[in-house]
Amino acid sequence: MKKYPNIKIEPEYGAQDGYNEKKTTEFSTKTAPDIFQIETGSGPEYCRMGVLYNLSTLKNISFDKFDPNFIKENGQFGTGSQYAIPTGVAGSALIVNKTLADKIGIDLTQQYDWEQLIEWGKKVQAYNPEYYLLSVNTFNGVSFFVRTYARQLTGRAIIDDATKTVTLTEEQFTEIFDLIDRLYKSKTCAPAAYKAPYNPNKDQEDPKWINGEYVASVGYTSNALVLSEANPNVEYIAGCLPLLPNRKSDGWVNNCPQFMGIYAETKHPEEAALFLDFFFNSEEAAALLGTVRSVPPTAFAQKIVTENGSLDKLTAEAVERSLTYSGFDDGGLTTSAESEKILEEAYEAVAYGVMTPAEAAKDVIQKLNDFLARQ
């Protein structure tokens, strides 16, 4: 606003809980703000809905500071034009309480498979029945245990966007939900009912995390700093991520924690573009933002946060660890709001013991097919 006195910025807080539902309402009533943040999985859906402005048509914003391949894969959604801008470089992460892991004799710095998680879970329970190997909520559990396992199992996203078909068989879904069932029954994961108040991405508020009673938190690289700050009395590291021995893909993907975009119905596209250009391309903004949205998406901003000390060691380590895996992004119909809801409900049904893995698999197949029939 100092640089452009003719532009007035009115910020608006947006809680993550119910964020997509709120945005859907705003789109239907044409009341969405000029600029808004976009959850990664919702980007392709918003683009299909036509609610994102084509940023490539605006002269007031430059993408020259971004790596061409990174920005092509994050924000173009297969269109060849930029519809959203990635706010950082991020990926899935296992943030490990090394102090506790060492006491129990668990080494998450060496590669392991999914079954090893359950063996370690039993070891933690033997050490202390009040402790758990994994702190995980539904939101992250679907991404970590369902979608990633599916990518490793088949080498494809759960839904094929081109054919609008489900790529997994009922038997393969049963395999995934069987793993989830065993993770909770073995108490490898903290009880789903206990974790419910900390969904999504609120592990740092969980007293058990604060007291050092988990070996690791399932989440994203962008959560690393806030998790470590919740209990500064222990040492944290970024652990390896589980792999299927006969995987078709590593599954684990590096994309971005969220996007920023401009509303397609905005009356001020050029002014909005000036703000985003300042937000992403100015040294002043890079220094102010630091790593609040994980590692910055441009090399010049990464240099700034490294030199000024705002890029903490754990976040950098988590991103570096994530980059060792060569998965792919399943953003699209798989991560649409309705698909995510279907997968989350099935995950919770298994985690709570309401459905068997086979029942959940059958239910998911039916509901996803019903959803696709409406597309």
C-alpha positions in Angstrom: 0.0 0.0 0.0 3.0 2.3 0.6 4.3 1.5 -2.9 0.8 1.8 -4.5 -1.3 4.4 -2.6 -4.2 3.8 -5.0 -4.5 0.2 -3.7 -6.1 -0.8 -0.5 -5.6 -4.3 0.9 -8.2 -5.6 3.4 -6.9 -8.9 4.9 -9.3 -11.6 6.0 -8.6 -14.5 8.4 -9.6 -17.9 7.1 -9.6 -20.9 9.4 -8.6 -24.2 7.7 -11.7 -26.0 9.2 -14.5 -25.6 6.6 -12.3 -23.5 4.3 -13.3 -25.2 1.0 -17.0 -25.1 2.0 -16.7 -21.4 2.6 -15.0 -20.8 -0.7 -17.6 -22.9 -2.6 -20.4 -20.7 -1.1 -18.5 -17.5 -2.0 -18.1 -18.8 -5.6 -21.8 -19.6 -5.9 -22.8 -16.1 -4.6 -20.0 -14.3 -6.5 -18.6 -12.9 -3.2 -15.1 -14.4 -3.2 -12.3 -12.0 -2.4 -10.0 -10.6 -5.2 -7.1 -12.7 -3.9 -7.3 -15.9 -1.9 -5.3 -18.9 -0.7 -6.0 -22.3 -2.3 -5.5 -25.7 -0.7 -3.2 -27.7 -3.0 -5.7 -30.5 -3.7 -8.5 -28.0 -4.5 -6.5 -26.1 -7.1 -7.4 -28.4 -10.1 -11.1 -28.4 -9.1 -11.2 -24.6 -8.8 -9.6 -24.4 -12.2 -12.2 -26.7 -13.7 -14.9 -24.6 -12.0 -13.7 -21.5 -13.8 -13.3 -19.5 -10.6 -9.5 -18.8 -11.1 -8.3 -15.8 -13.2 -5.8 -16.7 -15.9 -2.7 -15.1 -14.5 -0.7 -15.6 -17.7 -2.9 -12.9 -19.3 -1.8 -10.2 -16.7 1.1 -8.0 -17.4 1.7 -6.8 -13.8 3.0 -10.1 -12.6 6.2 -11.9 -13.5 7.1 -15.6 -13.1 10.7 -15.2 -14.2 12.1 -15.9 -10.7 10.4 -19.3 -10.5 11.9 -22.6 -11.7 10.0 -23.2 -15.0 9.4 -26.9 -14.3 8.2 -26.3 -10.7 5.7 -23.7 -11.6 4.5 -25.7 -14.6 3.7 -28.6 -12.3 2.3 -26.4 -9.6 -0.5 -24.0 -10.7 -1.1 -24.7 -14.4 -3.2 -27.8 -13.8 -2.4 -29.1 -17.3 -3.7 -26.1 -19.1 -0.4 -24.5 -20.2 -1.4 -21.2 -18.5 -0.8 -20.1 -14.9 -3.9 -20.1 -12.8 -2.4 -20.2 -9.4 1.0 -19.5 -7.8 2.7 -22.0 -5.4 3.5 -20.4 -2.0 6.4 -22.7 -1.2 8.2 -26.0 -1.7 6.8 -28.8 0.5 6.0 -32.4 0.8 4.9 -35.1 3.2 7.0 -35.4 6.3 7.4 -37.6 9.4 8.6 -35.3 12.1 10.4 -37.5 14.7 11.0 -37.0 18.4 14.5 -38.4 18.2 14.9 -38.2 21.9 12.1 -40.6 22.5 12.9 -42.8 19.5 16.4 -43.3 20.7 15.2 -44.3 24.2 12.9 -46.9 22.7 15.4 -48.1 20.1 13.6 -47.0 16.9 15.6 -45.7 13.9 13.5 -43.8 11.4 16.5 -42.5 9.4 16.8 -45.9 7.6 14.4 -46.9 4.8 11.6 -49.2 5.9 8.3 -50.7 4.7 4.7 -50.2 5.9 4.7 -53.3 8.0 7.6 -52.0 10.0 5.4 -49.2 11.3 3.2 -51.8 13.1 6.2 -53.6 14.6 7.5 -50.3 15.9 4.1 -49.5 17.2 4.1 -52.6 19.3 7.5 -51.7 20.6 6.3 -48.3 21.7 3.3 -49.8 23.5 5.6 -52.2 25.3 7.8 -49.3 26.4 4.8 -47.3 27.7 1.1 -48.1 26.9 0.3 -44.4 27.1 2.7 -43.6 24.3 2.2 -44.0 20.5 4.4 -44.3 17.5 2.3 -42.0 15.3 0.3 -38.9 15.9 -2.1 -38.7 12.9 -5.5 -37.1 12.1 -8.0 -37.9 9.5 -7.0 -35.2 7.1 -3.3 -36.2 7.0 -4.1 -39.9 7.4 -6.1 -40.0 4.1 -3.1 -38.4 2.3 -0.5 -40.5 4.0 -2.1 -43.9 4.3 -4.7 -44.0 1.6 -3.7 -41.8 -1.4 0.1 -42.4 -1.1 -0.3 -46.2 -0.5 -2.6 -46.3 -3.6 0.0 -44.5 -5.7 2.7 -47.0 -4.6 0.3 -49.9 -5.2 -0.8 -49.0 -8.7 1.4 -46.2 -10.0 -1.7 -44.2 -10.6 -4.0 -41.7 -8.9 -7.2 -43.2 -7.3 -9.2 -41.6 -10.0 -8.1 -41.3 -13.6 -9.0 -37.8 -14.7 -9.0 -38.6 -18.4 -11.4 -41.5 -18.3 -13.2 -40.5 -15.0 -12.8 -44.0 -13.6 -11.6 -45.5 -10.3 -8.2 -47.1 -10.9 -8.2 -49.4 -7.8 -10.1 -52.6 -7.4 -12.2 -53.5 -4.4 -9.4 -55.9 -3.3 -6.8 -53.2 -3.5 -8.9 -50.8 -1.4 -9.4 -53.6 1.1 -5.6 -54.0 1.4 -5.3 -50.3 2.1 -8.0 -50.2 4.7 -6.7 -53.4 6.3 -3.4 -51.6 6.9 -5.3 -48.7 8.5 -7.3 -51.1 10.6 -4.2 -52.8 11.9 -2.4 -49.5 12.6 -5.2 -48.5 15.0 -5.9 -51.9 16.5 -2.2 -52.3 17.3 -2.2 -48.8 18.8 0.5 -47.8 16.4 -1.6 -44.7 15.9 -3.2 -42.8 18.7 -7.0 -43.5 18.9 -9.0 -41.7 16.2 -11.5 -40.3 18.7 -8.7 -38.8 20.8 -7.1 -37.1 17.7 -10.4 -35.7 16.4 -10.1 -32.3 18.1 -6.6 -31.8 16.5 -7.8 -32.3 12.9 -6.4 -31.0 10.7 -2.8 -30.0 11.3 -3.1 -29.2 15.0 -0.7 -31.7 16.5 1.2 -28.9 18.1 -1.9 -28.4 20.4 -2.1 -32.0 21.4 -0.9 -32.4 25.1 0.6 -35.8 24.2 2.8 -34.2 21.5 3.7 -31.3 23.9 4.6 -33.8 26.6 6.7 -35.9 24.2 4.5 -39.0 24.2 4.6 -39.6 20.4 7.6 -40.9 18.4 6.5 -39.1 15.2 3.9 -36.8 13.7 2.4 -37.5 10.3 2.1 -34.3 8.3 3.9 -32.0 6.0 7.2 -30.2 5.8 5.4 -26.9 6.4 4.4 -28.1 9.9 7.9 -28.9 11.0 8.7 -25.6 12.8 5.5 -25.3 14.7 5.7 -28.9 15.8 9.2 -28.5 17.1 8.3 -25.2 18.9 5.5 -27.0 20.8 8.1 -28.9 22.8 11.6 -27.4 22.6 13.0 -29.8 25.2 13.6 -32.7 22.8 15.6 -33.2 19.6 13.7 -33.5 16.3 14.6 -34.9 13.0 12.9 -35.7 9.7 12.3 -39.4 9.3 12.1 -41.6 6.2 8.7 -42.4 4.7 7.4 -46.0 4.2 7.7 -47.7 0.9 6.1 -50.9 -0.5 8.8 -53.4 -1.5 7.2 -54.0 -5.0 5.9 -50.5 -5.5 4.9 -49.1 -8.9 5.9 -45.6 -7.7 7.5 -44.1 -4.6 4.2 -42.3 -4.1 5.6 -39.5 -2.0 5.3 -36.2 -3.8 6.8 -32.8 -3.5 4.6 -30.0 -4.6 3.6 -26.9 -2.6 1.7 -26.4 0.7 -0.9 -24.1 -0.9 -1.5 -21.7 -3.8 -2.4 -18.1 -4.2 -4.8 -17.1 -6.9 -7.1 -14.3 -8.2 -10.8 -14.6 -8.4 -12.1 -14.9 -12.0 -14.9 -12.4 -11.2 -12.6 -9.7 -9.7 -13.1 -6.1 -10.8 -9.5 -5.3 -10.1 -7.3 -7.9 -11.8 -4.3 -5.6 -12.5 -4.2 -4.3 -9.0 -4.5 -7.9 -7.6 -1.6 -8.9 -9.9 0.5 -6.0 -8.5 0.0 -7.3 -5.0 0.9 -10.9 -6.0 4.0 -9.6 -7.9 5.1 -7.9 -4.7 4.2 -10.9 -2.6 6.3 -13.3 -4.6 9.0 -11.2 -6.3 10.1 -8.5 -3.9 13.0 -9.0 -1.5 11.0 -7.0 1.1 8.1 -9.5 1.1 10.5 -12.5 1.0 12.1 -11.3 4.2 8.8 -10.5 5.9 7.2 -13.8 5.0 10.2 -16.0 5.9 9.1 -19.6 6.0 5.5 -19.2 7.2 4.4 -21.3 4.1 7.4 -23.7 4.2 10.5 -23.1 2.1 9.9 -20.2 -0.3 9.2 -21.2 -3.9 12.0 -19.1 -5.5 15.8 -19.4 -5.3 16.2 -15.7 -4.5 13.8 -15.9 -1.5 15.4 -19.2 -0.3 18.7 -17.3 -0.3 17.2 -14.5 1.8 15.6 -16.8 4.4 18.8 -18.8 4.7 21.0 -15.8 5.2 18.6 -14.1 7.7 18.2 -17.3 9.7 14.5 -17.7 9.3 14.8 -21.0 7.4 15.0 -23.4 10.3 17.2 -26.5 10.1 14.3 -29.0 10.7 12.1 -27.6 7.9 15.1 -27.6 5.5 15.9 -31.2 6.5 12.3 -32.3 6.0 12.2 -30.8 2.5 15.5 -32.4 1.7 14.3 -35.8 2.9 11.0 -35.4 1.0 12.9 -34.6 -2.2 14.7 -38.0 -2.1 11.4 -39.7 -3.1 10.2 -39.7 -6.7 6.4 -39.8 -6.6 3.8 -37.9 -8.5 1.0 -35.5 -7.7 -2.5 -37.0 -7.8 -4.2 -33.6 -7.8 -7.4 -33.6 -9.8 -10.6 -35.5 -9.3 -8.9 -37.6 -6.6 -8.4 -34.6 -4.4 -11.7 -32.9 -5.2 -13.8 -31.9 -2.2 -16.3 -34.7 -2.7 -13.7 -37.4 -3.3 -11.7 -36.3 -0.2 -14.9 -36.5 1.9 -15.7 -40.0 0.7 -12.1 -41.2 1.5 -12.1 -39.4 4.9 -15.4 -41.0 5.9 -14.2 -44.4 5.0 -10.9 -43.8 6.8 -12.7 -42.8 10.0 -15.2 -45.7 9.7 -12.3 -48.1 9.8 -10.2 -46.2 12.4 -13.3 -46.1 14.7 -14.1 -49.7 14.0 -17.5 -49.0 12.5 -16.7 -50.7 9.2 -14.5 -53.7 8.3 -11.8 -53.0 5.7 -13.9 -55.0 3.1 -17.0 -53.0 3.9 -15.2 -49.7 3.6 -13.6 -50.8 0.3 -17.0 -51.7 -1.2 -18.6 -48.4 0.1 -15.8 -46.3 -1.3 -16.0 -47.9 -4.8 -19.7 -47.3 -4.9 -19.6 -43.7 -3.7 -16.7 -42.8 -6.0 -18.5 -44.3 -9.0 -21.6 -42.4 -8.0 -19.6 -39.2 -7.8 -17.9 -39.8 -11.2 -21.3 -40.5 -12.8 -22.3 -36.9 -12.0 -19.2 -35.4 -13.6 
